[in-house]
Amino acid sequence: MLRAYFDDAGTHAGAPIVVMGGLIGAADQWEQLEREWLKQLSDPLPEVGKPPLKMFHMAACESADGEFANYKPAERMLVAQHFRDIIARTDLVSTASGVDPEAWEEIANGPVRDFLGPASEVCFEHCLARVQDYIFDHSDHKVAVLFDKGIENQRLHDVIQLYRDHADSRVEFCSIGFGKVIEFCPLQAADIVATQNYWLAQEWLGIRPSGKDPDVAFRHSFRKKQFEGMILDRSAIAAEVARRGPDGRLRPVANVLMTTGNR
């Protein structure tokens, strides 16, 4: 069975972009990641003998918060690289999606908003769609998906039900649920993907925080890895809204057989 894990970044009030990202792969890849991750947590920086970590959190590491408060800048860069390298060694496939929340609130209103929900829900649905696309190219059509529990709400459960009720016959979503990041090493790995893409998306949109350099280490670690992503900026949001009818659903396309749902 395949497994996928996703975390979010920028879902707090005032964030310049909302991002969800994570990793997809086979059970043996995830088993390798969990073994190496737990070992690294027990001895996160053997070069200088730092104490064990309860979890790895990319934003906390970047800002020297929590367990990283006593890490020097060079130590924070190195420990982050150790955990990125674990992900890179597994050859898991990464994916991320981002939506400009201010533009979404301004442009995607009325029935479109009622149907598609807030920007975070668009990212959530895109992650599930990418999992489905990934499965189409593999012989194993069963998958379990886990998201960070911090985003859980009833609307997302409604989206999950749509996917479970109307999934392509080639796909079997065995489970789609939510879990605490501190309890799942794969969600901590997904946190790295989501957080670093949150920063990269700001750079792509031309709103990267002043004084923050491009993350060369992240790009280097994953430069030859499989990756897929989506960014809905102002123009892309306007184009998406134009594709939809008065009820918020996609407009029918002539001579194309439409599937159930049309989200």
DRENBATOR-888802 format. One record per residue (C-alpha): residue number from 1; chain; x, y, z. Coordinates in steps of 0.1 Angstrom, whole numbers. Each point is the difference from the previous one (the first is absolute). Example, Ala and Ser with C-alpha at 12.3 -4.5 7.8 and 13.67 -1.06 7.14 Angstrom:
<recs>
(1; A; (123; -45; 78))
(2; A; (14; 34; -7))
</recs>
This chain:
<recs>
(1; A; (0; 0; 0))
(2; A; (12; 35; -8))
(3; A; (0; 28; 26))
(4; A; (-1; 38; -2))
(5; A; (6; 26; 27))
(6; A; (-8; 37; -2))
(7; A; (6; 31; 22))
(8; A; (-9; 36; -4))
(9; A; (17; 34; 2))
(10; A; (-15; 35; -1))
(11; A; (-34; -10; 13))
(12; A; (3; 26; 28))
(13; A; (-17; 34; -3))
(14; A; (19; 25; -22))
(15; A; (22; -25; -18))
(16; A; (9; 11; -35))
(17; A; (-6; -34; -15))
(18; A; (-16; -33; 11))
(19; A; (19; -31; -7))
(20; A; (-5; -38; 5))
(21; A; (28; -24; -9))
(22; A; (11; -35; 6))
(23; A; (14; -33; -12))
(24; A; (-14; -31; -17))
(25; A; (16; -34; -2))
(26; A; (0; -37; 7))
(27; A; (0; -16; 35))
(28; A; (37; -10; -2))
(29; A; (10; 36; -8))
(30; A; (-19; 12; 30))
(31; A; (14; -27; 23))
(32; A; (35; 12; -10))
(33; A; (-9; 36; 7))
(34; A; (-14; -8; 34))
(35; A; (30; -21; 11))
(36; A; (25; 27; -10))
(37; A; (-22; 28; 13))
(38; A; (-3; -15; 35))
(39; A; (37; -6; 1))
(40; A; (7; 36; -10))
(41; A; (-24; 13; 26))
(42; A; (18; -20; 27))
(43; A; (33; 16; -10))
(44; A; (-9; 30; -22))
(45; A; (35; 16; -2))
(46; A; (27; -26; 8))
(47; A; (26; 25; -12))
(48; A; (-5; 20; 32))
(49; A; (-20; -24; 22))
(50; A; (-34; 18; 2))
(51; A; (-27; -17; 22))
(52; A; (-28; -20; -16))
(53; A; (-29; 17; -17))
(54; A; (-36; -8; 6))
(55; A; (-8; 9; -37))
(56; A; (15; 20; -28))
(57; A; (-18; 31; -10))
(58; A; (14; 20; -29))
(59; A; (-14; 35; 10))
(60; A; (12; -4; 36))
(61; A; (34; -10; -12))
(62; A; (2; 30; -23))
(63; A; (-10; 24; 27))
(64; A; (19; -16; 29))
(65; A; (-32; -6; 19))
(66; A; (-9; -28; 25))
(67; A; (25; -29; -1))
(68; A; (22; 20; -23))
(69; A; (4; 30; 23))
(70; A; (35; -9; 10))
(71; A; (12; -9; -36))
(72; A; (24; 23; -17))
(73; A; (-9; 11; -36))
(74; A; (25; -25; -15))
(75; A; (-13; -28; 22))
(76; A; (-36; 7; -11))
(77; A; (11; -1; -37))
(78; A; (18; -33; 5))
(79; A; (-28; -18; 20))
(80; A; (-26; 11; -27))
(81; A; (23; -14; -27))
(82; A; (2; -33; 19))
(83; A; (-38; -4; -1))
(84; A; (-3; 12; -36))
(85; A; (26; -26; -9))
(86; A; (-21; -28; 15))
(87; A; (-29; 10; -22))
(88; A; (23; 2; -31))
(89; A; (13; -35; 7))
(90; A; (-34; -16; -1))
(91; A; (-9; 12; -35))
(92; A; (-35; 9; 11))
(93; A; (-19; 22; -24))
(94; A; (-8; 35; 13))
(95; A; (-29; 23; -9))
(96; A; (-11; 34; 12))
(97; A; (-28; 24; -8))
(98; A; (-4; 37; 8))
(99; A; (-28; 26; -3))
(100; A; (2; 37; 5))
(101; A; (-26; 4; 28))
(102; A; (-6; 37; -4))
(103; A; (-7; -4; -38))
(104; A; (-21; -30; 7))
(105; A; (-22; 19; 25))
(106; A; (-3; 29; -25))
(107; A; (-7; -19; -33))
(108; A; (-14; -34; 10))
(109; A; (-32; 10; 17))
(110; A; (-37; -9; -1))
(111; A; (-8; -35; -13))
(112; A; (36; -8; -9))
(113; A; (10; 7; 36))
(114; A; (-30; -20; 13))
(115; A; (10; -29; -21))
(116; A; (38; 0; 2))
(117; A; (4; 15; 35))
(118; A; (29; 20; 13))
(119; A; (36; 0; -15))
(120; A; (11; -27; 24))
(121; A; (-28; -23; -12))
(122; A; (12; 4; -36))
(123; A; (35; -10; 10))
(124; A; (-14; -30; 19))
(125; A; (-20; -12; -30))
(126; A; (30; 4; -23))
(127; A; (21; -22; 22))
(128; A; (-26; -28; -2))
(129; A; (-2; 5; -38))
(130; A; (38; -4; -3))
(131; A; (-2; -32; 21))
(132; A; (-26; -13; -24))
(133; A; (22; 9; -30))
(134; A; (30; -17; 15))
(135; A; (-19; -32; 5))
(136; A; (-11; -1; -36))
(137; A; (37; -6; -9))
(138; A; (6; -28; 25))
(139; A; (-11; -36; 2))
(140; A; (-10; 4; 37))
(141; A; (-34; 18; 0))
(142; A; (-5; 1; 37))
(143; A; (10; 31; 20))
(144; A; (-3; 14; 36))
(145; A; (3; 38; 4))
(146; A; (7; 19; 32))
(147; A; (-2; 38; 5))
(148; A; (10; 22; 29))
(149; A; (-28; -1; 26))
(150; A; (3; 38; 5))
(151; A; (-20; 7; -32))
(152; A; (-28; -25; 6))
(153; A; (-35; 13; -4))
(154; A; (-34; -12; -13))
(155; A; (4; 14; -35))
(156; A; (32; -20; -5))
(157; A; (-18; -31; 12))
(158; A; (-27; 7; -26))
(159; A; (28; 2; -27))
(160; A; (14; -33; 13))
(161; A; (-34; -16; -3))
(162; A; (-3; 12; -36))
(163; A; (33; -17; -9))
(164; A; (-9; -32; 18))
(165; A; (-34; -1; -17))
(166; A; (10; 10; -35))
(167; A; (36; -10; -4))
(168; A; (11; -14; -33))
(169; A; (-4; -38; -2))
(170; A; (38; -3; -2))
(171; A; (4; 16; 34))
(172; A; (-8; -13; 35))
(173; A; (3; 26; 28))
(174; A; (3; -24; 29))
(175; A; (1; 29; 24))
(176; A; (2; 38; 0))
(177; A; (5; 15; 34))
(178; A; (18; 24; 23))
(179; A; (28; -5; 25))
(180; A; (22; 20; 23))
(181; A; (34; 9; -15))
(182; A; (19; -8; 32))
(183; A; (-13; -36; -2))
(184; A; (8; -7; -36))
(185; A; (35; 3; -15))
(186; A; (-14; 1; -35))
(187; A; (-21; 31; 9))
(188; A; (32; 16; 12))
(189; A; (16; -7; -34))
(190; A; (-31; 14; -16))
(191; A; (5; 31; 22))
(192; A; (33; 6; -17))
(193; A; (-15; -2; -35))
(194; A; (-29; 23; 10))
(195; A; (21; 26; 18))
(196; A; (28; 2; -26))
(197; A; (-26; 3; -28))
(198; A; (-17; 27; 20))
(199; A; (32; 20; -1))
(200; A; (7; -8; -37))
(201; A; (-36; 9; -10))
(202; A; (5; 35; 16))
(203; A; (31; 4; -21))
(204; A; (-18; -11; -31))
(205; A; (-28; 25; 7))
(206; A; (26; 27; 6))
(207; A; (-10; 4; 37))
(208; A; (29; -19; 17))
(209; A; (8; 15; 34))
(210; A; (28; 26; -2))
(211; A; (33; -13; 12))
(212; A; (-8; -37; -6))
(213; A; (23; -16; -25))
(214; A; (-12; -26; -25))
(215; A; (2; -34; 15))
(216; A; (29; -15; -19))
(217; A; (3; -30; 22))
(218; A; (-36; -11; -5))
(219; A; (3; 4; -38))
(220; A; (32; -19; -1))
(221; A; (-14; -29; 20))
(222; A; (-30; -5; -23))
(223; A; (13; 13; -34))
(224; A; (-1; -35; -16))
(225; A; (-31; -13; 19))
(226; A; (-35; -5; -13))
(227; A; (-21; 31; 9))
(228; A; (-33; 15; -11))
(229; A; (-17; 32; 12))
(230; A; (-26; 26; -6))
(231; A; (-2; 37; 8))
(232; A; (-32; 20; -5))
(233; A; (9; 36; -1))
(234; A; (-24; 29; -9))
(235; A; (-2; -8; -37))
(236; A; (-3; -37; 5))
(237; A; (-28; 5; 25))
(238; A; (-19; 22; -25))
(239; A; (5; -26; -27))
(240; A; (-13; -27; 23))
(241; A; (-31; 20; 9))
(242; A; (-7; 6; -37))
(243; A; (-1; -38; -6))
(244; A; (-29; -3; 24))
(245; A; (-37; 4; -4))
(246; A; (-26; 19; 22))
(247; A; (-1; -29; 25))
(248; A; (38; 0; 5))
(249; A; (5; -33; -19))
(250; A; (21; -5; -31))
(251; A; (-18; 9; -32))
(252; A; (-7; -30; -22))
(253; A; (24; -4; -29))
(254; A; (-13; -10; -34))
(255; A; (8; -36; -11))
(256; A; (17; -8; 33))
(257; A; (-13; -27; 24))
(258; A; (-1; 17; 34))
(259; A; (6; -20; 32))
(260; A; (-21; 2; 32))
(261; A; (8; 29; 23))
(262; A; (15; 28; -22))
(263; A; (18; 16; 29))
</recs>
